[in-house]
Amino acid sequence: MLPTVLVVVPLRPENQTTVATAFNVITALDQPALDKALTDHASEIRAVLTNGTIGFDASSIAKLPNLELIGALGAGYENIARDAAQARGIVVVNGAGTNDDCVADHAFALLLGVVRQIPVLDRACRAGFWRDDLPFQPNFSGKKLGVIGLGNIGRKVAKRAQGFDIEIGYHNRQPQPDTAYTYFDSVIALAEWADYLVVATPGGASTKHLIDASVLAALGSHGYVVNVARGSVVDTAALADALERGVIAGAGLDVYEGEPAPPALLTASERVVLTPHVGGRSPEAVAASVQMFVDNATRHFAGNAVLTPV
């Protein structure tokens, strides 16, 4: 008999088929459905498929006596109750590496979009304005990029920047000896040096409001910040104030505090480009992440080590 997996994230039909081919699937995409699944199928469920935003809390874990594995699509797992899982010996895995290229691509789309003001120019052109009525935007290439979090995604962002003749620096918990990029021992120092900041650090309590008013002031009036990490990393109120007062030139955000509601302090600003947490979403990336979950779960149930434990 196939192990039973509780799926609490929406999946495309082809991705549902991938999971259903390997496991017995119970889908619960809202709270009433989840409550019913936790009541009616508690003893059957051996694995859960979720993501970092939806997560899986300690009370839900407690209702599943035979739960062995929790998987997160994509890299994020911040809302999975890992302490509760660890206390029960439940393995937690993620889709590390499966959407890195997609996120790095999107980071560059946001950065190019805000520096060259593509959304603003698009609206102006549709409204009948010609270039002589619009302000100049700076060159994108030949600048300095600061990457905050030189993990897989941060490295891919840096690699893409090299094609634009951009100098690269980074801040990380520890210097990375295998890279020639310039290391800065603080976010403030990196911001003072950089023209662009791309935030690719993990979320969670340790990075909450890492990008605050002091960092934005250090970045300066010609600087741009892009966040493809987690909304909690950037202080929304500080960013809104910096944009309004011209402390920085602009921002591109794929993630923001209070998701899924759009950030009310930012939606009226033409200095910010917003997307609804889609940086890691593409058919290719989601398919790879779903397959990673299937591979991890299959290995686990066969008694083998998982590929991407967290």
C-alpha positions in Angstrom: 0.0 0.0 0.0 1.3 3.4 -0.9 2.2 5.9 1.9 -0.3 8.7 2.4 0.8 12.3 1.8 -1.2 15.3 2.9 -0.8 18.1 0.4 -1.6 21.6 1.7 -0.3 23.7 -1.2 -2.1 24.1 -4.6 -0.4 22.1 -7.4 -0.8 22.2 -11.1 -2.5 19.1 -12.6 0.8 17.6 -13.9 2.4 18.2 -10.5 -0.5 16.5 -8.7 0.0 13.5 -11.0 3.7 13.3 -10.1 2.9 13.0 -6.4 -0.2 10.8 -6.9 1.8 8.3 -9.0 4.1 7.7 -6.0 1.8 8.1 -3.1 -1.8 8.1 -1.9 -2.7 11.8 -1.8 -5.1 13.8 0.5 -5.4 17.4 -0.5 -6.4 20.2 2.0 -6.1 23.7 0.6 -8.0 25.6 3.3 -8.6 25.4 7.0 -11.9 23.5 7.0 -10.4 20.9 4.6 -7.3 20.6 6.8 -9.3 20.2 9.9 -11.3 17.4 8.2 -8.1 15.7 7.0 -6.5 15.9 10.4 -9.6 14.3 11.9 -10.6 11.7 9.4 -7.2 10.6 8.2 -4.9 11.3 11.2 -3.5 7.7 11.5 -3.0 7.3 7.7 -0.9 10.4 7.0 2.9 9.8 7.0 4.1 12.8 5.1 3.1 16.4 4.4 3.8 18.6 1.4 3.7 22.3 2.1 5.8 25.4 1.5 7.6 28.0 3.6 4.8 30.5 3.6 1.9 28.1 4.5 4.1 26.0 6.7 2.8 23.3 9.1 2.3 24.2 12.7 3.0 22.3 15.9 -0.7 21.7 16.7 -1.2 20.1 13.3 1.9 17.9 13.8 0.5 16.8 17.2 -2.6 15.5 15.5 -0.7 13.1 13.2 0.7 10.2 15.2 2.3 8.5 12.3 3.8 11.5 10.6 7.4 10.9 9.5 8.3 13.6 7.0 7.4 17.2 6.1 8.5 18.6 2.8 8.6 22.2 1.6 8.4 23.2 -2.0 11.2 25.6 -2.8 14.0 26.6 -0.4 11.9 28.3 2.3 10.7 26.4 5.4 10.3 29.2 8.0 6.7 28.5 9.0 7.2 24.8 9.5 7.4 23.9 13.2 10.8 22.3 13.0 11.2 22.1 16.8 8.0 20.1 17.1 9.1 18.0 14.2 12.6 17.4 15.7 11.1 16.4 19.0 9.1 13.7 17.3 12.0 12.6 15.0 10.1 13.8 12.0 12.4 14.6 9.0 12.0 18.0 7.4 13.2 18.5 3.8 13.0 21.3 1.2 13.4 21.8 -2.5 16.8 23.4 -2.2 18.3 24.2 -5.6 15.2 23.5 -7.6 14.2 27.1 -8.2 17.5 28.9 -7.8 17.8 29.9 -11.5 14.2 31.2 -11.6 14.6 33.3 -8.5 17.9 34.8 -9.7 16.3 35.6 -13.1 13.5 37.3 -11.3 15.8 39.3 -9.1 17.4 40.7 -12.2 14.1 41.4 -13.8 13.1 43.5 -10.7 16.5 45.2 -10.7 16.4 46.1 -14.3 12.8 47.1 -14.1 13.2 49.5 -11.2 16.6 51.0 -12.4 15.3 51.6 -15.9 11.7 52.3 -14.6 10.2 49.9 -17.1 6.7 49.8 -15.4 6.5 53.6 -15.2 7.6 54.0 -18.8 5.2 51.4 -20.0 2.3 53.2 -18.4 3.5 56.5 -19.7 3.8 55.2 -23.2 0.3 53.7 -23.1 -1.0 57.1 -21.9 0.6 58.9 -24.9 3.6 60.4 -23.3 6.8 60.6 -25.4 10.4 60.4 -24.1 11.0 64.1 -24.1 8.4 64.5 -21.3 10.0 61.8 -19.1 13.1 61.8 -16.9 16.3 60.1 -17.8 17.1 56.8 -16.1 20.7 55.8 -15.3 22.7 53.1 -17.1 22.3 49.7 -15.5 25.7 48.3 -16.3 29.0 49.2 -14.9 27.8 49.6 -11.3 28.4 47.9 -8.0 26.2 45.1 -6.7 26.0 44.0 -3.1 24.6 40.5 -2.5 23.2 39.9 1.0 23.4 36.1 1.5 25.9 34.3 -0.9 24.1 31.0 -1.0 23.0 29.2 -4.2 20.7 32.0 -5.2 23.0 34.8 -4.2 25.8 33.2 -6.3 23.6 32.9 -9.3 22.6 36.6 -9.0 26.3 37.5 -8.8 27.0 35.4 -11.9 24.3 37.1 -13.9 25.7 40.5 -12.8 29.1 39.7 -14.4 27.4 39.9 -17.8 26.6 43.5 -17.1 30.2 44.4 -16.2 29.1 44.9 -12.6 31.5 44.7 -9.7 30.3 42.4 -7.0 30.6 42.4 -3.2 28.7 40.4 -0.6 27.8 40.0 3.1 27.4 36.6 4.6 27.6 35.1 8.1 31.1 34.0 7.1 33.5 34.9 4.2 33.4 32.4 1.4 36.9 31.4 0.5 36.0 29.9 -2.8 34.9 33.2 -4.4 36.8 36.3 -5.6 34.0 38.6 -4.7 34.7 41.3 -2.1 33.5 40.4 1.4 32.0 43.0 3.7 31.7 42.2 7.4 28.5 44.2 7.8 25.4 45.0 5.8 26.0 48.7 6.5 29.5 48.6 5.0 28.2 46.7 1.9 25.4 49.2 1.5 27.8 52.2 1.6 29.8 50.6 -1.2 27.1 49.4 -3.4 24.8 50.9 -6.0 22.5 47.9 -5.9 21.6 45.6 -3.0 20.0 42.2 -3.7 18.6 40.4 -0.6 18.9 36.6 -0.9 19.3 35.7 2.8 17.1 33.2 4.7 14.1 34.6 6.6 13.4 34.0 10.2 14.0 35.8 13.5 17.7 36.3 12.9 17.2 38.4 9.8 14.0 40.2 10.7 14.4 43.9 9.5 18.0 43.3 8.6 17.4 46.0 5.9 16.3 48.9 8.1 16.5 52.7 8.0 20.3 52.8 8.7 21.0 50.4 5.8 18.8 52.3 3.4 20.5 55.6 4.4 23.9 54.0 3.8 22.8 52.8 0.3 22.0 56.4 -0.6 20.0 58.4 -3.0 21.3 56.7 -6.1 20.9 53.2 -4.7 18.4 50.5 -5.3 17.4 47.5 -3.2 15.8 44.2 -4.4 14.3 41.6 -2.1 13.7 38.0 -3.3 14.3 36.5 0.1 11.5 36.9 2.7 9.4 39.9 3.3 10.4 40.1 7.0 14.0 40.9 6.0 13.1 44.4 4.9 11.5 46.9 7.3 8.5 48.1 5.2 7.9 51.3 7.1 11.5 52.3 6.8 11.5 51.5 3.1 8.3 53.5 2.5 9.9 56.5 4.3 13.2 56.1 2.4 11.4 56.0 -1.0 9.1 58.9 -0.2 12.0 61.1 1.0 14.4 60.1 -1.8 16.8 58.5 0.7 17.2 55.7 -2.0 16.3 55.8 -5.7 14.1 52.7 -5.8 13.2 49.2 -4.8 12.0 45.9 -6.3 10.1 43.5 -4.1 8.9 40.0 -4.8 8.3 39.5 -1.1 6.9 41.8 1.5 5.6 41.9 5.0 1.9 41.0 5.4 1.7 38.7 2.4 -0.6 38.1 0.5 -2.1 41.6 1.1 -0.1 44.1 -1.0 2.0 46.4 1.1 -0.3 49.5 1.5 2.6 51.8 2.4 4.3 51.0 -1.0 1.6 50.5 -3.6 1.3 54.2 -4.5 5.0 54.7 -5.1 6.4 54.8 -8.6 9.8 54.2 -7.1 9.0 50.5 -6.3 8.3 47.5 -8.6 6.2 44.9 -6.9 5.5 41.2 -7.8 3.4 38.8 -5.7 6.0 36.3 -4.5 6.4 34.6 -7.8 10.3 34.7 -8.1 10.6 31.0 -7.7 7.5 30.1 -9.7 7.8 28.7 -13.2 6.6 25.4 -14.6 10.2 24.1 -14.6 11.0 25.2 -11.1 7.7 23.8 -9.5 8.1 20.5 -11.4 11.7 20.2 -10.1 10.6 21.0 -6.6 7.7 18.5 -6.6 10.0 15.8 -8.0 12.5 16.6 -5.3 9.8 16.0 -2.7 8.9 12.7 -4.3 12.5 11.7 -4.4 13.1 12.6 -0.8 9.9 10.9 0.4 10.6 7.8 -1.6 14.1 7.5 -0.2 12.9 8.1 3.4 10.2 5.4 3.2 12.7 3.0 1.7 15.0 3.6 4.7 17.5 5.7 2.9 18.9 9.2 3.7 17.0 12.1 2.2 18.7 14.4 -0.2 17.9 17.9 1.2 17.3 17.8 5.0 16.9 21.1 6.8 
